[in-house]
């Protein structure tokens, strides 16, 4: 079923979704311009830079937007866990619940002209960039209406039109690409920045330091964001790093340590980092965050850390609960009204899953799209597929001798196929004619 067949919030990006139900009409009368000053949970710690102030202004509208967006992300990841256990999601799947403040706070400080690239824990970053629930669930289940048309899966979400460049499965490999995005922005003289996200596990990768050196050498508008959830798979940071102060790893590059469980701290830090990067070049942000699930779905997440540790973080630092408390303390909404929003979100997620299930599997020809940059090499692998399909389909008479010669050349040049015996035999038959 096409995405346009339904008209619900499911097809809208988070920022465009209707935030309140009719029972919450009271909230519309709140003056959106009314400033509310909040303080970050802990001070920032700077390296070779003076950190930004702890106080930051917000509005009732922004608080409610943060709550809805984070609650949607949380619910989506919980639903993905269930779908995986039901074998509707296959392969690798890495969940982001607990880390939502990073995605939401970062988006609040930048625009869609700024680029983001990340690793494989990418579902919520995709939603923040304007992706929809249907696109997310369809991609997770390998369906045609997914954001990568069903061939990327959990680790390869993309939304290039909104400045989201993935979704990458190789640890740390996205960072050099992120520096490349920053280079492109400087080359084209755009006043935008590139965020390259990576985890504490990737922080020890050599390619990260090579990329950082280039970014610093050329004063690129790059912001390297280490989402430090304290475990690289099942390895605690202190077991893998002599110095886990990742914001200092740049040495000659400034850094800032941020409470990654506080959306407003993330927003303040990203705003500060963007201003710095546009004027002075790269900066490192270390987001002190935490994942509630294991590293991936095959990891129970409780063999290398205690359940008390996990529950303690939930009770003391949960990013969604922090926003809830701010809303309640400023009398922006009641507890019942917030629960009504969460009920509405659960319904939206369930409807998105149902719609994603109706989406068909991608056609086999989809394998040959997006292999090369547009304008180079695109036709060759697709033509190879089409010609092989025609030849194998007992319609060899439709292929001219020249087409067969072209096909042999394409296969040899691009190595997209191992030339099968049935094709070689038909080639010999043609030569006899």
C-alpha positions in Angstrom: 0.0 0.0 0.0 1.3 3.4 -0.9 2.2 5.8 1.9 -0.3 8.4 0.6 -3.2 6.1 1.3 -3.5 7.2 4.9 -3.7 10.6 6.4 -2.4 10.4 10.0 0.5 11.7 11.9 2.3 8.5 10.9 3.4 10.1 7.6 4.5 13.3 9.2 8.0 14.0 10.7 8.1 14.5 14.4 8.2 18.3 14.3 5.1 18.4 12.1 3.0 15.9 14.0 0.0 17.4 15.8 1.3 17.4 19.4 -1.9 17.5 21.4 -5.2 15.7 21.5 -8.5 17.6 21.7 -8.6 17.0 25.5 -5.4 19.1 25.8 -6.9 22.3 24.4 -5.7 24.2 27.5 -2.1 23.9 26.2 -2.8 25.8 23.1 -3.6 29.0 25.1 -0.1 28.9 26.6 2.0 31.8 25.2 4.6 30.1 23.1 6.9 33.1 23.5 6.9 32.9 27.3 10.5 32.3 28.3 11.3 29.6 30.8 14.8 29.5 32.1 16.2 26.1 32.9 19.5 24.9 34.2 21.5 22.0 32.9 21.7 19.0 35.3 25.5 19.4 35.7 28.1 21.9 34.5 29.9 21.5 31.2 33.5 20.6 31.3 35.7 22.2 28.6 39.0 21.3 27.0 40.9 24.2 25.4 37.7 26.2 25.4 35.5 28.1 27.8 32.3 26.1 28.3 28.9 27.7 27.6 26.6 28.8 30.6 24.4 26.2 32.3 21.3 28.3 32.0 19.2 28.2 28.8 15.9 29.7 27.8 13.0 27.5 26.5 9.3 27.8 26.0 6.2 25.7 26.9 5.9 24.7 23.2 9.5 23.4 23.1 9.1 21.5 26.3 6.0 19.7 24.9 7.7 19.1 21.6 10.7 17.5 23.4 8.3 15.3 25.4 6.4 14.1 22.4 9.4 13.5 20.3 11.3 11.6 23.0 8.2 9.6 24.0 7.7 8.6 20.3 11.4 7.5 20.0 11.1 5.5 23.2 7.9 3.8 22.1 9.3 3.0 18.6 12.4 1.3 20.0 10.3 -0.8 22.5 8.1 -1.8 19.6 11.1 -2.7 17.5 12.3 -5.0 20.3 8.9 -6.9 20.1 9.0 -7.1 16.3 12.5 -8.5 16.4 11.5 -11.2 18.9 8.5 -12.0 16.7 11.0 -12.5 13.8 9.5 -9.7 11.8 12.8 -7.8 12.0 15.8 -9.9 11.0 19.6 -9.4 11.1 21.3 -6.8 13.3 19.2 -4.4 15.3 20.6 -1.8 17.8 18.2 0.1 19.9 18.5 3.7 21.2 16.2 3.9 24.2 17.9 5.9 27.0 19.9 8.0 24.6 16.9 10.0 23.1 18.1 13.3 24.6 21.1 13.4 22.3 18.9 13.1 19.1 16.3 15.6 20.3 18.7 18.2 21.8 20.9 18.1 18.8 18.0 18.8 16.4 16.8 21.7 18.5 20.1 23.5 17.9 20.6 23.0 14.2 18.8 23.0 10.9 18.2 20.4 8.2 21.0 22.1 6.2 23.4 20.9 8.8 24.5 17.3 8.1 24.4 14.3 10.5 26.1 11.0 10.0 26.2 8.2 12.6 26.8 4.5 13.1 24.3 1.7 13.4 22.2 2.9 16.3 20.4 5.2 14.0 16.6 4.9 14.2 15.9 7.9 16.5 18.4 10.1 14.7 16.4 9.3 11.5 13.1 10.3 13.2 14.7 13.5 14.4 15.8 14.4 10.9 12.2 14.3 9.8 11.6 10.6 9.0 8.3 9.0 9.7 7.3 6.0 11.8 6.0 4.1 8.7 9.4 4.6 6.9 11.2 3.4 10.0 9.2 0.3 10.6 9.0 -0.6 6.9 12.8 -0.4 6.7 13.3 -2.5 9.8 11.1 -5.1 8.2 12.7 -4.9 4.8 9.7 -3.4 3.0 9.6 -1.3 -0.1 8.2 1.8 1.7 11.2 1.9 4.0 13.5 4.9 4.0 16.1 2.8 2.1 13.5 1.0 0.2 13.9 -2.1 2.3 17.5 -3.0 1.5 19.2 -1.2 4.3 17.6 -2.5 7.4 18.2 -1.3 10.9 21.8 -0.2 10.4 21.4 1.8 7.2 18.7 4.4 7.6 19.1 7.4 5.3 17.3 10.7 4.6 19.7 12.7 2.4 17.1 15.4 1.6 17.1 16.3 5.3 20.9 16.1 5.7 21.0 12.6 7.2 23.7 10.4 5.6 23.3 7.2 7.6 23.3 4.7 9.3 26.7 2.8 8.9 27.5 -0.7 10.0 31.3 -0.5 10.3 32.5 0.8 13.7 34.1 4.3 13.2 34.0 4.3 9.4 31.3 7.0 9.3 33.7 9.6 10.9 35.9 10.1 7.8 32.7 10.4 5.8 31.5 13.0 8.2 34.7 15.0 7.8 34.1 14.7 4.0 30.7 16.2 4.4 32.3 19.1 6.4 34.8 19.5 3.6 32.0 19.7 1.0 30.3 22.4 3.0 33.4 24.5 3.3 34.3 23.9 -0.4 30.8 25.2 -1.4 31.1 28.1 1.1 27.9 27.1 3.0 27.4 28.3 6.5 26.5 24.9 7.8 28.2 22.2 9.8 28.6 18.4 9.8 28.0 16.2 12.9 29.9 12.9 12.9 28.5 10.7 15.7 30.3 7.7 17.0 30.4 5.7 20.2 33.0 5.1 22.9 33.9 1.8 21.3 34.8 3.7 18.1 36.8 6.4 19.9 39.9 4.2 19.8 39.8 3.7 16.0 42.8 5.0 14.1 40.7 6.4 11.2 39.0 8.7 13.7 42.3 10.4 14.5 43.3 10.6 10.8 40.1 12.3 10.0 40.3 14.6 13.0 43.8 15.7 11.9 42.5 16.6 8.4 39.6 18.5 9.9 41.9 20.5 12.1 44.5 21.1 9.4 41.8 22.6 7.1 39.6 24.2 9.7 36.6 22.3 8.6 33.1 22.9 10.1 33.1 19.5 11.7 31.6 18.5 15.1 32.6 15.1 16.3 30.1 13.7 18.8 31.1 10.8 21.0 27.9 9.2 22.3 29.6 7.6 25.3 27.1 5.0 26.7 30.1 3.5 28.6 30.1 0.1 26.9 31.5 -0.9 23.6 29.4 -4.1 23.0 30.1 -5.7 26.4 33.4 -4.0 27.2 33.4 -1.2 29.7 35.2 1.9 28.7 37.8 1.7 31.4 38.8 -1.8 30.1 39.4 -0.5 26.6 40.7 3.1 27.0 43.7 4.3 29.0 41.9 7.7 29.1 38.1 7.6 28.8 38.0 11.4 28.7 37.0 11.3 25.1 36.3 15.1 24.8 40.1 15.6 25.4 41.1 13.1 22.7 41.6 15.7 20.1 44.6 17.2 22.0 44.9 20.2 19.7 41.1 20.3 19.1 38.8 21.8 21.7 36.3 19.6 23.4 33.3 19.7 25.7 31.9 17.1 28.1 28.0 17.1 28.2 25.3 15.4 30.1 23.8 13.4 27.2 20.8 12.5 29.3 19.7 16.2 29.5 18.2 17.4 26.2 18.8 21.0 27.1 22.4 20.4 27.9 22.7 18.8 24.5 21.0 21.7 22.8 23.2 24.2 24.5 26.4 22.3 23.7 25.4 21.8 20.0 24.6 25.4 19.6 27.9 26.3 21.1 29.7 23.8 19.0 28.1 25.0 15.7 29.1 28.6 16.4 32.7 27.4 17.2 33.0 25.1 14.1 31.9 27.8 11.7 34.5 30.2 13.0 37.3 28.1 14.2 37.1 24.5 12.8 36.4 21.2 14.5 35.3 20.5 18.1 34.6 17.3 20.0 31.5 16.8 22.1 31.4 13.9 24.5 27.8 13.0 25.4 27.6 11.1 28.7 24.7 8.9 28.0 23.4 5.4 28.6 21.6 2.7 26.6 18.9 0.6 28.4 18.9 -2.3 26.0 22.0 -4.4 25.3 24.4 -3.6 22.5 22.2 -5.5 20.0 19.3 -7.9 20.2 21.6 -10.8 20.8 22.9 -9.1 23.9 20.8 -9.4 27.1 22.7 -6.4 28.4 22.9 -7.8 32.0 26.0 -10.1 31.8 28.6 -7.3 32.0 26.5 -4.8 34.1 24.1 -5.3 36.9 20.3 -4.8 36.8 20.7 -2.4 39.7 23.0 -0.2 37.6 20.4 0.0 34.8 17.5 0.7 37.1 19.6 3.3 38.9 20.2 5.2 35.7 16.5 5.0 34.9 15.5 6.4 38.2 18.1 9.1 38.5 18.9 10.3 34.9 16.1 9.2 32.5 15.9 11.9 29.8 12.2 11.6 29.3 11.4 11.8 33.0 13.5 14.9 33.3 11.4 16.7 30.6 8.2 15.4 32.3 9.3 16.9 35.6 10.0 20.3 34.0 6.6 20.3 32.3 4.8 19.5 35.6 6.8 21.9 37.7 6.0 24.8 35.4 2.3 23.8 35.2 2.4 23.4 31.5 0.4 20.1 31.5 -0.9 17.7 34.1 0.2 14.1 34.6 -3.0 12.9 33.1 -2.5 15.0 30.0 1.0 13.7 29.5 -0.3 10.1 29.9 -2.9 10.8 27.2 -0.2 11.9 24.9 1.7 8.7 25.5 -1.5 6.7 24.8 -1.9 8.5 21.5 1.7 7.8 20.7 1.2 4.1 21.3 -1.7 4.1 19.0 0.3 5.9 16.3 3.1 3.4 16.6 0.7 0.4 16.4 -0.9 1.9 13.3 2.5 2.6 11.7 3.5 -1.1 12.3 0.3 -2.3 10.7 0.8 0.0 7.7 4.4 -1.1 7.3 3.4 -4.7 7.3 1.1 -4.0 4.3 4.1 -2.7 2.3 5.4 -5.2 -0.3 8.9 -6.6 -0.3 11.2 -4.7 -2.7 11.7 -6.0 -6.2 14.9 -7.8 -6.9 16.0 -5.0 -9.3 16.2 -2.7 -6.3 19.6 -4.4 -5.5 21.1 -2.5 -8.3 20.1 1.0 -7.4 22.2 3.4 -5.4 25.3 1.4 -6.1 27.1 4.3 -7.7 26.9 8.1 -7.4 24.2 9.4 -9.6 25.7 10.2 -13.1 28.4 7.6 -12.9 28.2 3.8 -13.4 24.5 3.7 -12.7 23.3 2.1 -15.9 25.9 -0.6 -16.1 24.9 -2.9 -13.2 21.2 -2.3 -13.9 21.7 -3.2 -17.6 23.6 -6.3 -16.6 20.6 -7.4 -14.5 18.1 -6.7 -17.2 20.1 -8.5 -19.9 20.8 -11.5 -17.7 17.2 -11.7 -16.8 16.1 -11.7 -20.4 18.7 -14.3 -21.4 17.9 -16.6 -18.5 14.2 -16.3 -19.1 14.4 -18.5 -22.3 14.2 -15.4 -24.5 17.7 -15.5 -25.8 16.5 -14.6 -29.3 15.7 -11.1 -28.0 19.4 -10.5 -27.4 21.5 -9.5 -30.4 25.1 -10.6 -30.7 26.2 -7.0 -29.9 24.1 -7.0 -26.7 25.8 -10.2 -25.7 29.2 -8.7 -26.3 28.2 -5.7 -24.3 27.0 -7.8 -21.5 30.3 -9.8 -21.4 32.2 -6.5 -21.2 29.9 -5.1 -18.4 30.3 -8.2 -16.3 34.1 -8.2 -16.8 34.4 -4.5 -15.9 32.1 -4.3 -13.0 32.3 -7.8 -11.6 28.7 -7.7 -10.6 28.1 -11.4 -11.5 30.0 -14.6 -11.8 29.3 -15.5 -15.4 27.1 -18.6 -15.2 27.4 -21.7 -17.4 24.0 -21.1 -19.0 25.2 -17.8 -20.2 28.5 -19.0 -21.6 26.7 -21.8 -23.5 24.3 -19.3 -25.1 27.2 -17.1 -26.1 28.8 -20.1 -27.9 25.5 -20.8 -29.6 25.4 -17.3 -30.9 28.9 -17.5 -32.2 28.0 -20.6 -34.3 25.2 -18.7 -36.1 
